[in-house]
Amino acid sequence: MPVYEFYCRRCQKPFTAVMHVSEHDAGVAECPECHRKDEVEKRLSSFTAVTSRKSAGV
Ligand SMILES: [Zn+2]
């Protein structure tokens, strides 16, 4: 599953989450700091640019 980038406005911290495409379409991930979703916004991920450095397989 792809890794998505998010940003929590409450914590003012970016974070990443692995989630299914359909999950990402439906909403946002839970912030690992405050465990809330209402202050989390999606960020456009740049993960496609780092595919050459594969650290985790499928
Ligand atoms: Zn948070």
N, CA, C, O and the ligand as a Tripos MOL2 file, in Angstrom:
@<TRIPOS>MOLECULE
protein
  233   231    59     0     0
PROTEIN
NO_CHARGES

@<TRIPOS>ATOM
      1 N           0.8600   -1.2020    0.0000 N.3       1 MET1
      2 CA          0.0000    0.0000    0.0000 C.3       1 MET1
      3 C           0.8870    1.2410    0.0000 C.2       1 MET1
      4 O           1.9940    1.2230    0.5380 O.2       1 MET1
      5 N           0.4070    2.2830   -0.5890 N.am      2 PRO2
      6 CA          1.2110    3.4980   -0.6720 C.3       2 PRO2
      7 C           1.2770    4.2430    0.6620 C.2       2 PRO2
      8 O           0.4160    4.1080    1.5320 O.2       2 PRO2
      9 N           2.3320    5.0260    0.7740 N.am      3 VAL3
     10 CA          2.5020    5.8660    1.9560 C.3       3 VAL3
     11 C           2.0240    7.2700    1.6180 C.2       3 VAL3
     12 O           2.4170    7.8450    0.6030 O.2       3 VAL3
     13 N           1.1810    7.8070    2.4720 N.am      4 TYR4
     14 CA          0.6620    9.1500    2.2470 C.3       4 TYR4
     15 C           1.1860   10.0970    3.3120 C.2       4 TYR4
     16 O           1.4560    9.7120    4.4500 O.2       4 TYR4
     17 N           1.3180   11.3390    2.9050 N.am      5 GLU5
     18 CA          1.7780   12.3580    3.8370 C.3       5 GLU5
     19 C           0.5900   13.1800    4.3160 C.2       5 GLU5
     20 O          -0.3040   13.5360    3.5490 O.2       5 GLU5
     21 N           0.6150   13.4650    5.6000 N.am      6 PHE6
     22 CA         -0.4250   14.2890    6.2030 C.3       6 PHE6
     23 C           0.2240   15.3410    7.0850 C.2       6 PHE6
     24 O           1.4150   15.2980    7.3940 O.2       6 PHE6
     25 N          -0.6110   16.2810    7.4710 N.am      7 TYR7
     26 CA         -0.1220   17.3130    8.3700 C.3       7 TYR7
     27 C          -1.1910   17.5790    9.4130 C.2       7 TYR7
     28 O          -2.3520   17.8170    9.0810 O.2       7 TYR7
     29 N          -0.7930   17.5380   10.6740 N.am      8 CYS8
     30 CA         -1.7430   17.8000   11.7450 C.3       8 CYS8
     31 C          -1.6130   19.2540   12.1780 C.2       8 CYS8
     32 O          -0.5750   19.6870   12.6770 O.2       8 CYS8
     33 N          -2.6800   19.9820   11.9740 N.am      9 ARG9
     34 CA         -2.6610   21.4030   12.3560 C.3       9 ARG9
     35 C          -2.6690   21.5600   13.8690 C.2       9 ARG9
     36 O          -2.1630   22.5450   14.4070 O.2       9 ARG9
     37 N          -3.2420   20.5880   14.5400 N.am     10 ARG10
     38 CA         -3.3110   20.6460   16.0030 C.3      10 ARG10
     39 C          -1.9180   20.5310   16.6190 C.2      10 ARG10
     40 O          -1.5400   21.3030   17.5000 O.2      10 ARG10
     41 N          -1.1650   19.5410   16.1290 N.am     11 CYS11
     42 CA          0.1920   19.3140   16.6310 C.3      11 CYS11
     43 C           1.2290   20.1170   15.8530 C.2      11 CYS11
     44 O           2.3730   20.2680   16.2820 O.2      11 CYS11
     45 N           0.8070   20.6220   14.7130 N.am     12 GLN12
     46 CA          1.7110   21.3190   13.8080 C.3      12 GLN12
     47 C           2.8780   20.4220   13.4180 C.2      12 GLN12
     48 O           4.0390   20.8310   13.4070 O.2      12 GLN12
     49 N           2.5230   19.1930   13.1020 N.am     13 LYS13
     50 CA          3.5400   18.2230   12.7030 C.3      13 LYS13
     51 C           3.0740   17.4530   11.4800 C.2      13 LYS13
     52 O           1.9080   17.0760   11.3680 O.2      13 LYS13
     53 N           4.0060   17.2260   10.5670 N.am     14 PRO14
     54 CA          3.6970   16.3340    9.4600 C.3      14 PRO14
     55 C           3.8930   14.8900    9.8860 C.2      14 PRO14
     56 O           4.6960   14.5970   10.7720 O.2      14 PRO14
     57 N           3.1630   14.0000    9.2580 N.am     15 PHE15
     58 CA          3.3780   12.5800    9.5000 C.3      15 PHE15
     59 C           2.9810   11.8020    8.2670 C.2      15 PHE15
     60 O           2.3240   12.3230    7.3660 O.2      15 PHE15
     61 N           3.3900   10.5450    8.2410 N.am     16 THR16
     62 CA          3.0460    9.6950    7.1180 C.3      16 THR16
     63 C           2.2340    8.5120    7.6220 C.2      16 THR16
     64 O           2.3580    8.0960    8.7740 O.2      16 THR16
     65 N           1.4200    7.9920    6.7540 N.am     17 ALA17
     66 CA          0.6120    6.8350    7.0990 C.3      17 ALA17
     67 C           0.4550    5.9490    5.8760 C.2      17 ALA17
     68 O           0.3050    6.4190    4.7490 O.2      17 ALA17
     69 N           0.4940    4.6660    6.1370 N.am     18 VAL18
     70 CA          0.2490    3.6950    5.0700 C.3      18 VAL18
     71 C          -1.2310    3.3670    5.0820 C.2      18 VAL18
     72 O          -1.7620    2.8790    6.0800 O.2      18 VAL18
     73 N          -1.8710    3.6280    4.0030 N.am     19 MET19
     74 CA         -3.2990    3.3330    3.9310 C.3      19 MET19
     75 C          -3.7000    2.9840    2.5080 C.2      19 MET19
     76 O          -3.0180    3.3130    1.5370 O.2      19 MET19
     77 N          -4.8160    2.3150    2.4280 N.am     20 HIS20
     78 CA         -5.3130    1.9080    1.1190 C.3      20 HIS20
     79 C          -5.7690    3.1290    0.3360 C.2      20 HIS20
     80 O          -6.1770    4.1410    0.9070 O.2      20 HIS20
     81 N          -5.6910    3.0090   -0.9820 N.am     21 VAL21
     82 CA         -6.0840    4.1300   -1.8380 C.3      21 VAL21
     83 C          -7.5180    4.5740   -1.5480 C.2      21 VAL21
     84 O          -7.8150    5.7680   -1.5020 O.2      21 VAL21
     85 N          -8.3950    3.5970   -1.3540 N.am     22 SER22
     86 CA         -9.7910    3.9300   -1.1010 C.3      22 SER22
     87 C          -9.9640    4.6180    0.2480 C.2      22 SER22
     88 O         -10.8390    5.4700    0.4070 O.2      22 SER22
     89 N          -9.1350    4.2530    1.2110 N.am     23 GLU23
     90 CA         -9.1750    4.9200    2.5140 C.3      23 GLU23
     91 C          -8.7530    6.3800    2.3740 C.2      23 GLU23
     92 O          -9.3470    7.2890    2.9530 O.2      23 GLU23
     93 N          -7.6930    6.5640    1.5730 N.am     24 HIS24
     94 CA         -7.1890    7.9140    1.3700 C.3      24 HIS24
     95 C          -8.2070    8.7740    0.6430 C.2      24 HIS24
     96 O          -8.3590    9.9620    0.9260 O.2      24 HIS24
     97 N          -8.9020    8.1490   -0.3000 N.am     25 ASP25
     98 CA         -9.9490    8.8700   -1.0120 C.3      25 ASP25
     99 C         -11.0720    9.2760   -0.0770 C.2      25 ASP25
    100 O         -11.6680   10.3430   -0.2230 O.2      25 ASP25
    101 N         -11.3520    8.4100    0.8860 N.am     26 ALA26
    102 CA        -12.4930    8.6410    1.7730 C.3      26 ALA26
    103 C         -12.1810    9.6350    2.8850 C.2      26 ALA26
    104 O         -13.0900   10.2720    3.4170 O.2      26 ALA26
    105 N         -10.9220    9.7730    3.2380 N.am     27 GLY27
    106 CA        -10.6240   10.6660    4.3430 C.3      27 GLY27
    107 C          -9.1420   10.7320    4.6500 C.2      27 GLY27
    108 O          -8.2990   10.4730    3.7910 O.2      27 GLY27
    109 N          -8.8430   11.0790    5.8750 N.am     28 VAL28
    110 CA         -7.4620   11.2560    6.2850 C.3      28 VAL28
    111 C          -7.1030   10.2250    7.3570 C.2      28 VAL28
    112 O          -7.9680    9.5510    7.9170 O.2      28 VAL28
    113 N          -5.8140   10.1300    7.6190 N.am     29 ALA29
    114 CA         -5.3460    9.2170    8.6530 C.3      29 ALA29
    115 C          -5.4210    9.8930   10.0220 C.2      29 ALA29
    116 O          -5.5310   11.1130   10.1430 O.2      29 ALA29
    117 N          -5.3570    9.0620   11.0200 N.am     30 GLU30
    118 CA         -5.3700    9.5760   12.3870 C.3      30 GLU30
    119 C          -3.9760   10.0720   12.7550 C.2      30 GLU30
    120 O          -2.9780    9.4220   12.4460 O.2      30 GLU30
    121 N          -3.9130   11.2030   13.4020 N.am     31 CYS31
    122 CA         -2.6320   11.7360   13.8420 C.3      31 CYS31
    123 C          -2.0460   10.8320   14.9240 C.2      31 CYS31
    124 O          -2.7360   10.4870   15.8830 O.2      31 CYS31
    125 N          -0.7690   10.4430   14.7760 N.am     32 PRO32
    126 CA         -0.1610    9.5660   15.7820 C.3      32 PRO32
    127 C           0.0980   10.2710   17.1090 C.2      32 PRO32
    128 O           0.3310    9.6220   18.1290 O.2      32 PRO32
    129 N           0.0550   11.5810   17.0890 N.am     33 GLU33
    130 CA          0.3220   12.3410   18.3100 C.3      33 GLU33
    131 C          -0.9380   12.5360   19.1410 C.2      33 GLU33
    132 O          -0.9670   12.2190   20.3300 O.2      33 GLU33
    133 N          -1.9600   13.0530   18.5110 N.am     34 CYS34
    134 CA         -3.1720   13.3970   19.2580 C.3      34 CYS34
    135 C          -4.3390   12.4520   18.9420 C.2      34 CYS34
    136 O          -5.4030   12.5390   19.5550 O.2      34 CYS34
    137 N          -4.1250   11.5560   17.9860 N.am     35 HIS35
    138 CA         -5.1380   10.5540   17.6350 C.3      35 HIS35
    139 C          -6.4650   11.1820   17.2200 C.2      35 HIS35
    140 O          -7.5400   10.6930   17.5690 O.2      35 HIS35
    141 N          -6.3670   12.2400   16.4930 N.am     36 ARG36
    142 CA         -7.5550   12.8980   15.9730 C.3      36 ARG36
    143 C          -7.4380   12.9990   14.4580 C.2      36 ARG36
    144 O          -6.3520   12.8910   13.8900 O.2      36 ARG36
    145 N          -8.5690   13.2080   13.8300 N.am     37 LYS37
    146 CA         -8.5850   13.3630   12.3740 C.3      37 LYS37
    147 C          -9.0810   14.7420   11.9460 C.2      37 LYS37
    148 O          -8.8570   15.1740   10.8150 O.2      37 LYS37
    149 N          -9.7450   15.4100   12.8490 N.am     38 ASP38
    150 CA        -10.4260   16.6420   12.4430 C.3      38 ASP38
    151 C          -9.4720   17.7910   12.1500 C.2      38 ASP38
    152 O          -9.8660   18.7740   11.5230 O.2      38 ASP38
    153 N          -8.2120   17.6800   12.5980 N.am     39 GLU39
    154 CA         -7.2490   18.7340   12.3030 C.3      39 GLU39
    155 C          -6.1740   18.2580   11.3410 C.2      39 GLU39
    156 O          -5.1600   18.9270   11.1440 O.2      39 GLU39
    157 N          -6.4040   17.1130   10.7530 N.am     40 VAL40
    158 CA         -5.4290   16.5390    9.8290 C.3      40 VAL40
    159 C          -5.8010   16.8940    8.3970 C.2      40 VAL40
    160 O          -6.9580   16.7870    7.9930 O.2      40 VAL40
    161 N          -4.8210   17.3070    7.6610 N.am     41 GLU41
    162 CA         -5.0520   17.5930    6.2530 C.3      41 GLU41
    163 C          -4.1010   16.7560    5.3950 C.2      41 GLU41
    164 O          -3.0110   16.3750    5.8210 O.2      41 GLU41
    165 N          -4.5480   16.4940    4.1970 N.am     42 LYS42
    166 CA         -3.7200   15.7290    3.2640 C.3      42 LYS42
    167 C          -2.6280   16.6130    2.6870 C.2      42 LYS42
    168 O          -2.8090   17.8080    2.4530 O.2      42 LYS42
    169 N          -1.5210   15.9900    2.4760 N.am     43 ARG43
    170 CA         -0.4450   16.6650    1.7710 C.3      43 ARG43
    171 C          -0.1610   15.8900    0.5020 C.2      43 ARG43
    172 O          -0.2670   14.6640    0.4620 O.2      43 ARG43
    173 N           0.1960   16.6230   -0.5210 N.am     44 LEU44
    174 CA          0.5690   15.9460   -1.7490 C.3      44 LEU44
    175 C           1.9090   15.2650   -1.5320 C.2      44 LEU44
    176 O           2.9210   15.9150   -1.2710 O.2      44 LEU44
    177 N           1.8950   13.9740   -1.6410 N.am     45 SER45
    178 CA          3.1000   13.2120   -1.3720 C.3      45 SER45
    179 C           4.0640   13.2780   -2.5410 C.2      45 SER45
    180 O           3.6710   13.4020   -3.7010 O.2      45 SER45
    181 N           5.3300   13.1900   -2.1950 N.am     46 SER46
    182 CA          6.3510   13.1720   -3.2320 C.3      46 SER46
    183 C           7.0020   11.7950   -3.3060 C.2      46 SER46
    184 O           8.1250   11.6340   -3.7840 O.2      46 SER46
    185 N           6.2530   10.8090   -2.8130 N.am     47 PHE47
    186 CA          6.8580    9.4690   -2.7280 C.3      47 PHE47
    187 C           7.2210    8.8970   -4.0910 C.2      47 PHE47
    188 O           8.0720    8.0130   -4.1860 O.2      47 PHE47
    189 N           6.5850    9.3930   -5.1430 N.am     48 THR48
    190 CA          6.8970    8.8780   -6.4710 C.3      48 THR48
    191 C           8.3020    9.2580   -6.8800 C.2      48 THR48
    192 O           8.8860    8.6340   -7.7660 O.2      48 THR48
    193 N           8.8530   10.2860   -6.2370 N.am     49 ALA49
    194 CA         10.1700   10.7510   -6.6150 C.3      49 ALA49
    195 C          11.2840    9.9590   -5.9200 C.2      49 ALA49
    196 O          12.4550   10.0800   -6.2790 O.2      49 ALA49
    197 N          10.9180    9.1690   -4.9470 N.am     50 VAL50
    198 CA         11.9280    8.4490   -4.1870 C.3      50 VAL50
    199 C          11.8090    6.9340   -4.3590 C.2      50 VAL50
    200 O          12.3080    6.1580   -3.5440 O.2      50 VAL50
    201 N          11.1430    6.5400   -5.4310 N.am     51 THR51
    202 CA         10.9330    5.1130   -5.6450 C.3      51 THR51
    203 C          12.2450    4.3850   -5.9760 C.2      51 THR51
    204 O          12.3410    3.1630   -5.8630 O.2      51 THR51
    205 N          13.2310    5.1550   -6.3770 N.am     52 SER52
    206 CA         14.5120    4.5270   -6.7090 C.3      52 SER52
    207 C          15.1990    3.9710   -5.4650 C.2      52 SER52
    208 O          16.0490    3.0840   -5.5430 O.2      52 SER52
    209 N          14.8110    4.5130   -4.3340 N.am     53 ARG53
    210 CA         15.3940    4.0370   -3.0860 C.3      53 ARG53
    211 C          14.3600    3.2240   -2.3430 C.2      53 ARG53
    212 O          13.6110    3.7470   -1.5180 O.2      53 ARG53
    213 N          14.3270    1.9740   -2.6350 N.am     54 LYS54
    214 CA         13.2890    1.1150   -2.1150 C.3      54 LYS54
    215 C          13.7240    0.5240   -0.7670 C.2      54 LYS54
    216 O          14.6420   -0.2930   -0.7060 O.2      54 LYS54
    217 N          13.0660    0.9400    0.2850 N.am     55 SER55
    218 CA         13.4230    0.4340    1.6040 C.3      55 SER55
    219 C          12.4660   -0.6390    2.0880 C.2      55 SER55
    220 O          12.8360   -1.5070    2.8780 O.2      55 SER55
    221 N          11.2400   -0.5730    1.6090 N.am     56 ALA56
    222 CA         10.2530   -1.5460    2.0290 C.3      56 ALA56
    223 C           9.5800   -2.1320    0.8010 C.2      56 ALA56
    224 O           9.0640   -1.4050   -0.0480 O.2      56 ALA56
    225 N           9.5910   -3.4240    0.7180 N.am     57 GLY57
    226 CA          8.9760   -4.0640   -0.4190 C.3      57 GLY57
    227 C           7.4630   -4.0740   -0.2960 C.2      57 GLY57
    228 O           6.8960   -3.5290    0.6510 O.2      57 GLY57
    229 N           6.8340   -4.6880   -1.2490 N.am     58 VAL58
    230 CA          5.3740   -4.7400   -1.2460 C.3      58 VAL58
    231 C           4.9020   -5.8240   -0.2900 C.2      58 VAL58
    232 O           3.6990   -6.0330   -0.1390 O.2      58 VAL58
    233 ZN         -2.0790   15.7700   16.0130 Zn       59 ZN59
@<TRIPOS>BOND
     1     1     2 1
     2     2     3 1
     3     3     4 2
     4     3     5 am
     5     5     6 1
     6     6     7 1
     7     7     8 2
     8     7     9 am
     9     9    10 1
    10    10    11 1
    11    11    12 2
    12    11    13 am
    13    13    14 1
    14    14    15 1
    15    15    16 2
    16    15    17 am
    17    17    18 1
    18    18    19 1
    19    19    20 2
    20    19    21 am
    21    21    22 1
    22    22    23 1
    23    23    24 2
    24    23    25 am
    25    25    26 1
    26    26    27 1
    27    27    28 2
    28    27    29 am
    29    29    30 1
    30    30    31 1
    31    31    32 2
    32    31    33 am
    33    33    34 1
    34    34    35 1
    35    35    36 2
    36    35    37 am
    37    37    38 1
    38    38    39 1
    39    39    40 2
    40    39    41 am
    41    41    42 1
    42    42    43 1
    43    43    44 2
    44    43    45 am
    45    45    46 1
    46    46    47 1
    47    47    48 2
    48    47    49 am
    49    49    50 1
    50    50    51 1
    51    51    52 2
    52    51    53 am
    53    53    54 1
    54    54    55 1
    55    55    56 2
    56    55    57 am
    57    57    58 1
    58    58    59 1
    59    59    60 2
    60    59    61 am
    61    61    62 1
    62    62    63 1
    63    63    64 2
    64    63    65 am
    65    65    66 1
    66    66    67 1
    67    67    68 2
    68    67    69 am
    69    69    70 1
    70    70    71 1
    71    71    72 2
    72    71    73 am
    73    73    74 1
    74    74    75 1
    75    75    76 2
    76    75    77 am
    77    77    78 1
    78    78    79 1
    79    79    80 2
    80    79    81 am
    81    81    82 1
    82    82    83 1
    83    83    84 2
    84    83    85 am
    85    85    86 1
    86    86    87 1
    87    87    88 2
    88    87    89 am
    89    89    90 1
    90    90    91 1
    91    91    92 2
    92    91    93 am
    93    93    94 1
    94    94    95 1
    95    95    96 2
    96    95    97 am
    97    97    98 1
    98    98    99 1
    99    99   100 2
   100    99   101 am
   101   101   102 1
   102   102   103 1
   103   103   104 2
   104   103   105 am
   105   105   106 1
   106   106   107 1
   107   107   108 2
   108   107   109 am
   109   109   110 1
   110   110   111 1
   111   111   112 2
   112   111   113 am
   113   113   114 1
   114   114   115 1
   115   115   116 2
   116   115   117 am
   117   117   118 1
   118   118   119 1
   119   119   120 2
   120   119   121 am
   121   121   122 1
   122   122   123 1
   123   123   124 2
   124   123   125 am
   125   125   126 1
   126   126   127 1
   127   127   128 2
   128   127   129 am
   129   129   130 1
   130   130   131 1
   131   131   132 2
   132   131   133 am
   133   133   134 1
   134   134   135 1
   135   135   136 2
   136   135   137 am
   137   137   138 1
   138   138   139 1
   139   139   140 2
   140   139   141 am
   141   141   142 1
   142   142   143 1
   143   143   144 2
   144   143   145 am
   145   145   146 1
   146   146   147 1
   147   147   148 2
   148   147   149 am
   149   149   150 1
   150   150   151 1
   151   151   152 2
   152   151   153 am
   153   153   154 1
   154   154   155 1
   155   155   156 2
   156   155   157 am
   157   157   158 1
   158   158   159 1
   159   159   160 2
   160   159   161 am
   161   161   162 1
   162   162   163 1
   163   163   164 2
   164   163   165 am
   165   165   166 1
   166   166   167 1
   167   167   168 2
   168   167   169 am
   169   169   170 1
   170   170   171 1
   171   171   172 2
   172   171   173 am
   173   173   174 1
   174   174   175 1
   175   175   176 2
   176   175   177 am
   177   177   178 1
   178   178   179 1
   179   179   180 2
   180   179   181 am
   181   181   182 1
   182   182   183 1
   183   183   184 2
   184   183   185 am
   185   185   186 1
   186   186   187 1
   187   187   188 2
   188   187   189 am
   189   189   190 1
   190   190   191 1
   191   191   192 2
   192   191   193 am
   193   193   194 1
   194   194   195 1
   195   195   196 2
   196   195   197 am
   197   197   198 1
   198   198   199 1
   199   199   200 2
   200   199   201 am
   201   201   202 1
   202   202   203 1
   203   203   204 2
   204   203   205 am
   205   205   206 1
   206   206   207 1
   207   207   208 2
   208   207   209 am
   209   209   210 1
   210   210   211 1
   211   211   212 2
   212   211   213 am
   213   213   214 1
   214   214   215 1
   215   215   216 2
   216   215   217 am
   217   217   218 1
   218   218   219 1
   219   219   220 2
   220   219   221 am
   221   221   222 1
   222   222   223 1
   223   223   224 2
   224   223   225 am
   225   225   226 1
   226   226   227 1
   227   227   228 2
   228   227   229 am
   229   229   230 1
   230   230   231 1
   231   231   232 2
@<TRIPOS>SUBSTRUCTURE
     1 MET1         2 RESIDUE 1 A MET
     2 PRO2         6 RESIDUE 1 A PRO
     3 VAL3        10 RESIDUE 1 A VAL
     4 TYR4        14 RESIDUE 1 A TYR
     5 GLU5        18 RESIDUE 1 A GLU
     6 PHE6        22 RESIDUE 1 A PHE
     7 TYR7        26 RESIDUE 1 A TYR
     8 CYS8        30 RESIDUE 1 A CYS
     9 ARG9        34 RESIDUE 1 A ARG
    10 ARG10       38 RESIDUE 1 A ARG
    11 CYS11       42 RESIDUE 1 A CYS
    12 GLN12       46 RESIDUE 1 A GLN
    13 LYS13       50 RESIDUE 1 A LYS
    14 PRO14       54 RESIDUE 1 A PRO
    15 PHE15       58 RESIDUE 1 A PHE
    16 THR16       62 RESIDUE 1 A THR
    17 ALA17       66 RESIDUE 1 A ALA
    18 VAL18       70 RESIDUE 1 A VAL
    19 MET19       74 RESIDUE 1 A MET
    20 HIS20       78 RESIDUE 1 A HIS
    21 VAL21       82 RESIDUE 1 A VAL
    22 SER22       86 RESIDUE 1 A SER
    23 GLU23       90 RESIDUE 1 A GLU
    24 HIS24       94 RESIDUE 1 A HIS
    25 ASP25       98 RESIDUE 1 A ASP
    26 ALA26      102 RESIDUE 1 A ALA
    27 GLY27      106 RESIDUE 1 A GLY
    28 VAL28      110 RESIDUE 1 A VAL
    29 ALA29      114 RESIDUE 1 A ALA
    30 GLU30      118 RESIDUE 1 A GLU
    31 CYS31      122 RESIDUE 1 A CYS
    32 PRO32      126 RESIDUE 1 A PRO
    33 GLU33      130 RESIDUE 1 A GLU
    34 CYS34      134 RESIDUE 1 A CYS
    35 HIS35      138 RESIDUE 1 A HIS
    36 ARG36      142 RESIDUE 1 A ARG
    37 LYS37      146 RESIDUE 1 A LYS
    38 ASP38      150 RESIDUE 1 A ASP
    39 GLU39      154 RESIDUE 1 A GLU
    40 VAL40      158 RESIDUE 1 A VAL
    41 GLU41      162 RESIDUE 1 A GLU
    42 LYS42      166 RESIDUE 1 A LYS
    43 ARG43      170 RESIDUE 1 A ARG
    44 LEU44      174 RESIDUE 1 A LEU
    45 SER45      178 RESIDUE 1 A SER
    46 SER46      182 RESIDUE 1 A SER
    47 PHE47      186 RESIDUE 1 A PHE
    48 THR48      190 RESIDUE 1 A THR
    49 ALA49      194 RESIDUE 1 A ALA
    50 VAL50      198 RESIDUE 1 A VAL
    51 THR51      202 RESIDUE 1 A THR
    52 SER52      206 RESIDUE 1 A SER
    53 ARG53      210 RESIDUE 1 A ARG
    54 LYS54      214 RESIDUE 1 A LYS
    55 SER55      218 RESIDUE 1 A SER
    56 ALA56      222 RESIDUE 1 A ALA
    57 GLY57      226 RESIDUE 1 A GLY
    58 VAL58      230 RESIDUE 1 A VAL
    59 ZN59       233 GROUP 0 **** ****
